Amino acid sequence: AASPPRRRRAAAALHRRAARPRGAMASIKAVIRLRCPAGVAKPGPAIGQALGPHGLNMMEFVKEFNAATQKLEPNTPTPVVLTAYANRTFSFITKTPPTTYLVRQALGLDKGAQTPGTETVGAITLDQVRAIAEVKQVDPHLQHIPFEGLCASVVGTARSMGVDFADDVVDGGGDEEEEEEEEEEE
């Protein structure tokens, strides 16, 4: 019988091998970041130029990506982190759509303001901000951020797009108190 430390080492080694897809001993050749339309990605120049230099099969990626994103709304821009291995295999992780896309969808906009500081293109409510933050909270790289922090991030992104807020609570609420104090002083 193997001693407990040896068993732990063997179990840890097995776990490390199992974590790597297709080809347990393949080393990572590159990490590629793409943004592809969910469910309807097609082999084309954008994907080909990213995958070709690493010897990856573009059609295989497109088929797997479309299968993985078929439940999402078609044409939703989906960020992908693709890991290319030396043995010409790959694995990928899909993330949630960009916050700017979700804000535009919530407001029914085609694009944000050309000059965000002076031009406004719409107004967003606290409920819409919360809904967008709930979608973003699913991403593993954002799960450690508190929900209020995600809401603040959505608010900042919306502001950078020239979006006003229908709810004073989202805007911080501190401006009204400052105005009242100024009126009392006069």
KELODREN-456098 format. One record per residue (C-alpha): x, y, z; chain; residue number from 1; residue in three letters. Coordinates in nm, 4 decimals. Last residue first. Example, Ala and Ser with C-alpha at 12.3 -4.5 7.8 and 13.67 -1.06 7.14 Angstrom:
// residues 2
+----------+----------+----------+-----+-----+------+
!        x !        y !        z ! mol ! seq ! type !
+----------+----------+----------+-----+-----+------+
!   1.3670 !  -0.1060 !   0.7140 !   A !   2 !  Ser !
!   1.2300 !  -0.4500 !   0.7800 !   A !   1 !  Ala !
+----------+----------+----------+-----+-----+------+
//
This chain:
// residues 186
+----------+----------+----------+-----+-----+------+
!        x !        y !        z ! mol ! seq ! type !
+----------+----------+----------+-----+-----+------+
!  -2.7464 !   8.1826 !   0.0340 !   A ! 186 !  Glu !
!  -2.6000 !   7.9141 !   0.2646 !   A ! 185 !  Glu !
!  -2.9267 !   7.7176 !   0.2653 !   A ! 184 !  Glu !
!  -2.9300 !   7.7035 !  -0.1176 !   A ! 183 !  Glu !
!  -2.5729 !   7.5675 !  -0.1240 !   A ! 182 !  Glu !
!  -2.6627 !   7.2994 !   0.1322 !   A ! 181 !  Glu !
!  -2.9650 !   7.1933 !  -0.0761 !   A ! 180 !  Glu !
!  -2.7477 !   7.1661 !  -0.3902 !   A ! 179 !  Glu !
!  -2.4923 !   6.9503 !  -0.2070 !   A ! 178 !  Glu !
!  -2.7675 !   6.7185 !  -0.0809 !   A ! 177 !  Glu !
!  -2.9079 !   6.6816 !  -0.4339 !   A ! 176 !  Glu !
!  -2.5654 !   6.5945 !  -0.5793 !   A ! 175 !  Asp !
!  -2.5034 !   6.3056 !  -0.3373 !   A ! 174 !  Gly !
!  -2.7663 !   6.0749 !  -0.4919 !   A ! 173 !  Gly !
!  -2.4973 !   5.8582 !  -0.6540 !   A ! 172 !  Gly !
!  -2.6281 !   5.8494 !  -1.0110 !   A ! 171 !  Asp !
!  -2.7828 !   5.5076 !  -0.9501 !   A ! 170 !  Val !
!  -3.0151 !   5.6379 !  -0.6783 !   A ! 169 !  Val !
!  -3.1309 !   5.9278 !  -0.8994 !   A ! 168 !  Asp !
!  -3.3116 !   5.6807 !  -1.1259 !   A ! 167 !  Asp !
!  -3.3657 !   5.7612 !  -1.4957 !   A ! 166 !  Ala !
!  -2.9935 !   5.7643 !  -1.5604 !   A ! 165 !  Phe !
!  -2.8153 !   5.9267 !  -1.8532 !   A ! 164 !  Asp !
!  -2.6269 !   5.7332 !  -2.1243 !   A ! 163 !  Val !
!  -2.3412 !   5.8963 !  -2.3155 !   A ! 162 !  Gly !
!  -2.1449 !   5.5755 !  -2.3815 !   A ! 161 !  Met !
!  -1.8859 !   5.6492 !  -2.1123 !   A ! 160 !  Ser !
!  -2.1750 !   5.6939 !  -1.8702 !   A ! 159 !  Arg !
!  -2.3033 !   5.3450 !  -1.9563 !   A ! 158 !  Ala !
!  -1.9603 !   5.1960 !  -1.8876 !   A ! 157 !  Thr !
!  -1.9409 !   5.3725 !  -1.5528 !   A ! 156 !  Gly !
!  -2.2910 !   5.2566 !  -1.4545 !   A ! 155 !  Val !
!  -2.2058 !   4.8976 !  -1.5544 !   A ! 154 !  Val !
!  -1.8920 !   4.9157 !  -1.3384 !   A ! 153 !  Ser !
!  -2.0927 !   5.0528 !  -1.0464 !   A ! 152 !  Ala !
!  -2.3378 !   4.7629 !  -1.0835 !   A ! 151 !  Cys !
!  -2.0463 !   4.5192 !  -1.0860 !   A ! 150 !  Leu !
!  -1.9117 !   4.6778 !  -0.7682 !   A ! 149 !  Gly !
!  -2.2541 !   4.6534 !  -0.6025 !   A ! 148 !  Glu !
!  -2.2600 !   4.2809 !  -0.6905 !   A ! 147 !  Phe !
!  -1.9271 !   4.2250 !  -0.5168 !   A ! 146 !  Pro !
!  -1.6348 !   4.1235 !  -0.7417 !   A ! 145 !  Ile !
!  -1.5090 !   3.7666 !  -0.6862 !   A ! 144 !  His !
!  -1.7384 !   3.6305 !  -0.9579 !   A ! 143 !  Gln !
!  -1.5911 !   3.8529 !  -1.2298 !   A ! 142 !  Leu !
!  -1.3273 !   3.6153 !  -1.3737 !   A ! 141 !  His !
!  -1.5747 !   3.3259 !  -1.3597 !   A ! 140 !  Pro !
!  -1.8296 !   3.5150 !  -1.5742 !   A ! 139 !  Asp !
!  -2.1829 !   3.4644 !  -1.4344 !   A ! 138 !  Val !
!  -2.1738 !   3.8055 !  -1.2633 !   A ! 137 !  Gln !
!  -2.1969 !   3.9746 !  -1.6038 !   A ! 136 !  Lys !
!  -2.5586 !   3.8650 !  -1.6538 !   A ! 135 !  Val !
!  -2.6520 !   3.9752 !  -1.3017 !   A ! 134 !  Glu !
!  -2.4794 !   4.3111 !  -1.3615 !   A ! 133 !  Ala !
!  -2.6906 !   4.3640 !  -1.6759 !   A ! 132 !  Ile !
!  -3.0119 !   4.2939 !  -1.4835 !   A ! 131 !  Ala !
!  -2.9028 !   4.5255 !  -1.2008 !   A ! 130 !  Arg !
!  -2.8312 !   4.8105 !  -1.4425 !   A ! 129 !  Val !
!  -3.1702 !   4.7561 !  -1.6082 !   A ! 128 !  Gln !
!  -3.3445 !   4.7669 !  -1.2696 !   A ! 127 !  Asp !
!  -3.1569 !   5.0871 !  -1.1788 !   A ! 126 !  Leu !
!  -3.2876 !   5.2533 !  -1.4906 !   A ! 125 !  Thr !
!  -3.1034 !   5.3589 !  -1.8060 !   A ! 124 !  Ile !
!  -3.1490 !   5.6807 !  -2.0005 !   A ! 123 !  Ala !
!  -3.0758 !   5.7500 !  -2.3648 !   A ! 122 !  Gly !
!  -2.8380 !   5.8920 !  -2.6243 !   A ! 121 !  Val !
!  -2.6823 !   6.1816 !  -2.4370 !   A ! 120 !  Thr !
!  -2.4373 !   6.4252 !  -2.5955 !   A ! 119 !  Glu !
!  -2.1979 !   6.6559 !  -2.4113 !   A ! 118 !  Thr !
!  -1.9636 !   6.4286 !  -2.2177 !   A ! 117 !  Gly !
!  -2.0309 !   6.1240 !  -2.4383 !   A ! 116 !  Pro !
!  -1.9257 !   6.2854 !  -2.7693 !   A ! 115 !  Thr !
!  -2.0216 !   6.0392 !  -3.0457 !   A ! 114 !  Gln !
!  -2.2872 !   5.8892 !  -2.8182 !   A ! 113 !  Ala !
!  -2.3392 !   5.5136 !  -2.8066 !   A ! 112 !  Gly !
!  -2.4483 !   5.2868 !  -3.0896 !   A ! 111 !  Lys !
!  -2.7520 !   5.1106 !  -3.2362 !   A ! 110 !  Asp !
!  -2.9632 !   5.1686 !  -2.9266 !   A ! 109 !  Leu !
!  -3.2537 !   4.9594 !  -2.7952 !   A ! 108 !  Gly !
!  -3.1943 !   5.0667 !  -2.4349 !   A ! 107 !  Leu !
!  -3.1354 !   4.7224 !  -2.2845 !   A ! 106 !  Ala !
!  -2.9608 !   4.6035 !  -2.6030 !   A ! 105 !  Gln !
!  -2.7242 !   4.9038 !  -2.6033 !   A ! 104 !  Arg !
!  -2.6408 !   4.8425 !  -2.2363 !   A ! 103 !  Val !
!  -2.5795 !   4.4715 !  -2.3051 !   A ! 102 !  Leu !
!  -2.3508 !   4.5506 !  -2.6009 !   A ! 101 !  Tyr !
!  -2.1523 !   4.8022 !  -2.3950 !   A ! 100 !  Thr !
!  -2.1177 !   4.5459 !  -2.1167 !   A !  99 !  Thr !
!  -1.9460 !   4.3016 !  -2.3534 !   A !  98 !  Pro !
!  -2.1186 !   3.9648 !  -2.4022 !   A !  97 !  Pro !
!  -2.0571 !   3.6948 !  -2.1402 !   A !  96 !  Thr !
!  -1.7502 !   3.4760 !  -2.1723 !   A !  95 !  Lys !
!  -1.6681 !   3.1700 !  -2.3803 !   A !  94 !  Thr !
!  -1.3781 !   2.9430 !  -2.2867 !   A !  93 !  Ile !
!  -1.1748 !   2.7560 !  -2.5448 !   A !  92 !  Phe !
!  -0.9704 !   2.4422 !  -2.5916 !   A !  91 !  Ser !
!  -0.7271 !   2.3663 !  -2.8702 !   A !  90 !  Phe !
!  -0.5426 !   2.0953 !  -3.0562 !   A !  89 !  Thr !
!  -0.2482 !   2.1459 !  -3.2888 !   A !  88 !  Arg !
!  -0.0045 !   1.9291 !  -3.0850 !   A !  87 !  Asn !
!   0.1607 !   2.2462 !  -2.9490 !   A !  86 !  Ala !
!  -0.1608 !   2.3567 !  -2.7786 !   A !  85 !  Tyr !
!  -0.3797 !   2.6544 !  -2.8637 !   A !  84 !  Ala !
!  -0.5847 !   2.8071 !  -2.5828 !   A !  83 !  Thr !
!  -0.8864 !   3.0047 !  -2.7030 !   A !  82 !  Leu !
!  -1.0330 !   3.2844 !  -2.4918 !   A !  81 !  Val !
!  -1.3637 !   3.3771 !  -2.6545 !   A !  80 !  Val !
!  -1.5646 !   3.6982 !  -2.6261 !   A !  79 !  Pro !
!  -1.9198 !   3.6624 !  -2.7556 !   A !  78 !  Thr !
!  -2.0811 !   3.9229 !  -2.9789 !   A !  77 !  Pro !
!  -2.4503 !   3.8255 !  -2.9897 !   A !  76 !  Thr !
!  -2.5199 !   3.7263 !  -3.3502 !   A !  75 !  Asn !
!  -2.7825 !   3.4668 !  -3.2541 !   A !  74 !  Pro !
!  -2.9276 !   3.4934 !  -2.9006 !   A !  73 !  Glu !
!  -2.7492 !   3.2404 !  -2.6840 !   A !  72 !  Leu !
!  -2.8503 !   2.8730 !  -2.6674 !   A !  71 !  Lys !
!  -2.6390 !   2.7860 !  -2.9745 !   A !  70 !  Gln !
!  -2.3224 !   2.9142 !  -2.8084 !   A !  69 !  Thr !
!  -2.1383 !   2.5869 !  -2.7400 !   A !  68 !  Ala !
!  -2.2483 !   2.4286 !  -3.0694 !   A !  67 !  Ala !
!  -2.1446 !   2.7401 !  -3.2618 !   A !  66 !  Asn !
!  -1.8040 !   2.7359 !  -3.0913 !   A !  65 !  Phe !
!  -1.7482 !   2.3647 !  -3.1590 !   A !  64 !  Glu !
!  -1.8365 !   2.4009 !  -3.5288 !   A !  63 !  Lys !
!  -1.6318 !   2.7196 !  -3.5701 !   A !  62 !  Val !
!  -1.3290 !   2.5657 !  -3.3959 !   A !  61 !  Phe !
!  -1.3359 !   2.2532 !  -3.6157 !   A !  60 !  Glu !
!  -1.3768 !   2.4677 !  -3.9262 !   A !  59 !  Met !
!  -1.0712 !   2.6801 !  -3.8374 !   A !  58 !  Met !
!  -0.8378 !   2.3855 !  -3.7880 !   A !  57 !  Asn !
!  -0.5472 !   2.5148 !  -3.5816 !   A !  56 !  Leu !
!  -0.1926 !   2.5482 !  -3.7166 !   A !  55 !  Gly !
!  -0.0935 !   2.8330 !  -3.4857 !   A !  54 !  His !
!  -0.0502 !   3.0847 !  -3.7680 !   A !  53 !  Pro !
!  -0.3963 !   2.9891 !  -3.8972 !   A !  52 !  Gly !
!  -0.5991 !   3.0534 !  -3.5809 !   A !  51 !  Leu !
!  -0.6063 !   3.4349 !  -3.5638 !   A !  50 !  Ala !
!  -0.5885 !   3.5035 !  -3.9351 !   A !  49 !  Gln !
!  -0.8534 !   3.2393 !  -4.0015 !   A !  48 !  Gly !
!  -1.0946 !   3.3800 !  -3.7426 !   A !  47 !  Ile !
!  -1.0908 !   3.7297 !  -3.8902 !   A !  46 !  Ala !
!  -1.0549 !   3.6094 !  -4.2518 !   A !  45 !  Pro !
!  -1.3573 !   3.3809 !  -4.2469 !   A !  44 !  Gly !
!  -1.4945 !   3.0577 !  -4.1132 !   A !  43 !  Pro !
!  -1.8445 !   3.1435 !  -3.9999 !   A !  42 !  Lys !
!  -1.9769 !   3.2105 !  -3.6504 !   A !  41 !  Ala !
!  -2.3568 !   3.1825 !  -3.6310 !   A !  40 !  Val !
!  -2.4298 !   3.0559 !  -3.2797 !   A !  39 !  Gly !
!  -2.2840 !   3.3541 !  -3.0983 !   A !  38 !  Ala !
!  -2.1023 !   3.6105 !  -3.3128 !   A !  37 !  Pro !
!  -1.7263 !   3.5909 !  -3.2463 !   A !  36 !  Cys !
!  -1.4919 !   3.8042 !  -3.0369 !   A !  35 !  Arg !
!  -1.1445 !   3.6548 !  -3.0204 !   A !  34 !  Leu !
!  -0.8621 !   3.6218 !  -2.7682 !   A !  33 !  Arg !
!  -0.5840 !   3.3757 !  -2.8479 !   A !  32 !  Ile !
!  -0.3635 !   3.2035 !  -2.5912 !   A !  31 !  Val !
!  -0.0626 !   3.0406 !  -2.7546 !   A !  30 !  Ala !
!   0.1521 !   2.7257 !  -2.7698 !   A !  29 !  Lys !
!   0.0443 !   2.5565 !  -2.4491 !   A !  28 !  Ile !
!   0.2248 !   2.2282 !  -2.4015 !   A !  27 !  Ser !
!   0.0723 !   1.8979 !  -2.5012 !   A !  26 !  Ala !
!   0.1175 !   1.6129 !  -2.2492 !   A !  25 !  Met !
!  -0.2462 !   1.5264 !  -2.1925 !   A !  24 !  Ala !
!  -0.3423 !   1.5377 !  -2.5564 !   A !  23 !  Gly !
!  -0.7071 !   1.6257 !  -2.5867 !   A !  22 !  Arg !
!  -0.8052 !   1.8599 !  -2.3034 !   A !  21 !  Pro !
!  -0.5766 !   1.9423 !  -2.0090 !   A !  20 !  Arg !
!  -0.7462 !   1.9171 !  -1.6710 !   A !  19 !  Ala !
!  -0.7133 !   1.5371 !  -1.6690 !   A !  18 !  Ala !
!  -0.3337 !   1.5558 !  -1.6622 !   A !  17 !  Arg !
!  -0.3315 !   1.7922 !  -1.3648 !   A !  16 !  Arg !
!  -0.5869 !   1.5798 !  -1.1793 !   A !  15 !  His !
!  -0.3811 !   1.2633 !  -1.2324 !   A !  14 !  Leu !
!  -0.0732 !   1.4404 !  -1.0963 !   A !  13 !  Ala !
!  -0.2693 !   1.5537 !  -0.7897 !   A !  12 !  Ala !
!  -0.3987 !   1.2004 !  -0.7287 !   A !  11 !  Ala !
!  -0.0458 !   1.0568 !  -0.7553 !   A !  10 !  Ala !
!   0.0891 !   1.3216 !  -0.5190 !   A !   9 !  Arg !
!  -0.1899 !   1.2550 !  -0.2704 !   A !   8 !  Arg !
!  -0.1279 !   0.8820 !  -0.2861 !   A !   7 !  Arg !
!   0.2435 !   0.9365 !  -0.2222 !   A !   6 !  Arg !
!   0.1644 !   1.1532 !   0.0792 !   A !   5 !  Pro !
!  -0.0738 !   0.8827 !   0.2177 !   A !   4 !  Pro !
!   0.1775 !   0.5947 !   0.1911 !   A !   3 !  Ser !
!   0.1254 !   0.3447 !  -0.0852 !   A !   2 !  Ala !
!   0.0000 !   0.0000 !   0.0000 !   A !   1 !  Ala !
+----------+----------+----------+-----+-----+------+
//
